[in-house]
Structures are given as structure tokens and as C-alpha cells.
Amino acid sequence: MTLKFLPARYASLLMPLVLSILMTFVVSGVATVKNLGMAFEYFPSWMSAWAISWIIAFPTLLGALPVTKRIVQALVKPA
């Protein structure tokens, strides 16, 4: 089996996609364990919280990324 790679032009969508998946997974897990503890319903509640937070986070990242890049460029001296 060989891996198939996406063309480089998809990097601007793939980066926020992967970032939003990882960040919302961790943050929703921490928030769920804080609110429920390690109760029996922890995992289903975590997955539900993760799905809802990801639906909000991914489009937010797509919109915020260009603004964030401009802010960082304004704060950093060019190489």
C-alpha cells in the first residue's frame, strides 16, 4: 500500500483542519473531565462536546488565520 499525498495547494485548508481537530479534542477532554470526573458517561460526553466544539472551531480558524498572520507579521521584525 502506498501513501497518497495531497497537492501542496491544500496545505492552507489542511493545517487549520488538523489543528482544530487536535486542539478541540484536548480542550473538550479537559473540560469534560473537569465537569464530570472520570464517570461512566465520560467518553460519550467527551465525544459529544468534541464534535460540537470542532464544528465551531474549524470555520473560526479559517477566518482567524489570515488575521492572526497579519498580527504576527506586524509584531515580528522581518528576517
Secondary structure, DSSP 8 states (H G I E B T S, - for coil): -------GGGHHHHHHHHHHHHHHHHHHHHHHHHHH-S-TTHHHHHHHHHHHHHHHHHHHHHHHHHHHHHHHHHHS---
